[in-house]
Amino acid sequence: YALRATQSTITRESPGSRGSAGDRRDFDRDRLGETLIVRAGRPGDRMHVSPSGHKKISDLLIDARVPSHCRPSWPVVEANGHVVWVPGVALNEEFAAGEASAARVRMSWRRELV
């Protein structure tokens, strides 16, 4: 299925499929749970980015040089109350698929130019 956000498309793919140019990530299905939410970032949103801690989504977008006019509508993927992916910017490694993952979900993202 595809989830549309302003000027973006996030698609859930089968693990063997080919993605388009953009960002494509594999997630551990068991860690994600049943429901994924794609939304714009909210004030105060944070994401686990390293063993040492969390970082604000707004800071991640700035560090990735996302233009300021794009930041309010930039997609954020949430699972079980945690931000798991900011497409094109950062991945919460706690939810990433690894060698021990029994089932995977592949998501891809591409920005549509308008």
Secondary structure, DSSP 8 states (H G I E B T S, - for coil): -EEEETTEEEEEE-TTS---SSEEEEEEHHHH-S-EEEEE--TT-EEEEETTEEEEHHHHHHHTT--TTTGGG-EEEEETTEEEEETTTEE-GGGB--TT-SSEEEEEEEE---
